[in-house]
């Protein structure tokens, strides 16, 4: 596939690396010559220096015959205009744009062929907000991912000493929970993936990814670690777009306090939010945190756009007694350094956004892609089409499907039913199949599995 990426920042650069490794024809445009050269030195891609919305620059990048344009520059306006130019002058089939400002997103009818012809809108702030909200709703989880409109979930937890299943073989999971069907999709032990089998023994500190129906998630978590009590009190540091959206999303169910430095922004937040207590101050102010009972806080979320401020205030909050601390970390080099120490969960906006973008790039009927372990693995939801003659999966039992190395099927969602992927389960047309891919170099093979042969048409 020939893809033009506009913007060589964190998201654009990470996306280019993902797609270039899958044998796509990638061209990246940016106005920062240093970034462009750095990307070209590291990756097997083309780069173009220039303003991404200019017709001449897009033509130089090969827009005349591009299959897809992905606009992820730091400017909403450049992204929007570039999609308009690609549609009008080059008839680019698929146009994806990152748009941050709610001033644009809240206007209905703005993104259509008659206005700005953008096929897929990506809002990083909303993606990260939903991500953090799901972590607050599932105490103890490291990652929570929805499939089939939330009917099934893939959850990552760290196994602790004392968990009933820790130190036991996976085959005993069914005996521990005879009324609950679940499947362990993958295990990461000391940062190395393990494909789970019945004889696999779960060890303390393993990062375990399991699939289950939404209603069974907490029961499965209780097998791997002591269940945490439901959260009640949340402190949010940073009143930007993400901080405000998160407060708005959870304030009716939790006791929420929001700390923001800027007085004018505090006044806006006070008007926009109903139940959230808005405090003006510095989230790294120890006296302020103690005054607001940080020792009784269940979750502290550092959501400013400053990595260092997020790290320092999170570490301080943890030392002062906060039960759980989460921090947004934009610099990927910092994420692995801080997670699991003083900071319980480090959230990478780039990785959260990448999954949404990849959903629209994958071949076959791929409806969900989630980036896992900071991009080391992927969870994919694909829809099975065709029949036994035209499809490589339909009409076959899971044990007879030729899955690429390092790939497991975790579950199948059929209508409203979540079916765990046991060997004898036969895949039917229109099943939503949830796969876990440890080695991303096999992504293309997974896509081919779900592409229907010409005999079907």
C-alpha positions, 0 to 999 in steps of 0.5 A: 500500500502506498501511504503518505504520512504528514508529520514526522513527530512522535506519532508520525515517526512511530507510525512510519516505523510500524508500517515500513516494517510491513512492506508498505511504500511510505513517504513522510512529509515535514517542515523540520529538516532534522526530523526528516533526515533522522527518519530517513537514516533509521527507516526504509522510507522516502521523505519530503521536506516542505509544508504538508498542505501545499499541492506541490509538496504533496505531488512531490510525495507521490499523491497522484497515486497514493492509496492513503494520506494520514495527516498527523502534523501538530496543526489541525488546520494543516491536517484539514487543508491537506485532506481537502487538497488530496481529495480535490486535486489527487482524488486520494481514496482514504484520508485520515486526520488528527484533529485536536481542537474541540472547536472543530470536533463539536461542529456537525457537518464540518467533516464531509465531502461538501466541507472537509472531506476527511474519512477518519477523524482521530482525536488523541485527547479523546482516545487517551481520556477513554484509556485512563477512564477504563483503567480507573474503572478496572482497579489493578489493570495495566491495560484494558481494551474493548472488542466488539463494542465492549462485549469482550475485553482484553486485560493486562495484569501483573500477577502477584504472590498470593494469587490463587493461580500463581505458581500453578499451570494454566490448565487449572484455570477452569477448575478454579473458575468452573462457571467462568470461561476465559483464555490467557492470550499471552504472558510477558515474563521479564519483558519476553513473550511466552505463548501460553499452553496448558502446562505453562506455570504463571509466576509472580510478576508475570504480565498476563493478558487474558480475554473474557466477557466484560462481566467476568473481568474482575473474577479472572483478575482475582485469580492472579492478584489480590483484588483492589477495592473500587476507586472512589477519590481521584485527583487530576493534575493538569486542566488541559483538554485531557484533564477536563475531559476525564473530569467530565467523564468521571465526576458523576461516579467519583469524588474528583479534584483537579489541580491547574496552575493557570488562574484563567483556565481554572475559572473556565474549568469551574464553569464547564465542570459540575461536580469536580472541585477545581484547585489553582496551584502546582501539582508538585506542591507538597503542602497543597497535596497534603492539604487535599488529603493525598494519603486518602486518594485512590488514584492520582492522574498526572495529565499535563503536557510536561513529562518531567512535571508529570513524573515528579508530581506522580512520584511525590503523590505516591510517596505521600500515600496515593494508592495508585498513580498514573502519568502521561509520558510523551517521550517513549524513552521514559516510559519503560524507565518509570513504569512499575516503580513509583509510577504504577502506569505510564501512559503513552499517547502515541501508542494509544493513538497508533492503534486507532490509526493502524485499524484503518491501514490493515488489510482484510476486515480489521475493525480494531487494532490495539498496540500492546507493550509499547508497540511490542505486540498487537491485539487485533479484532478481525471479522471472518467473511466468506465460506469454506472455499473462499476463506482460510478461517470460516468453517474450520476449527481453531486447531486446524487454522494455520496461524502464523508463529507467535499468534493466538486466537483469544476469543470469538464474538458471535452476535452477543455471545462471547466464545473462548477460543478452544481448539474445537470451536469452529469459526462461522461467517461474520464472527469477530475473531480476537487475535494476539500477535506477539511478533509483528513481522507476521501481521501481513500473514494474519491479514491474509487469513481474513482476506476473502478469495475471488471465488466468493464473489 
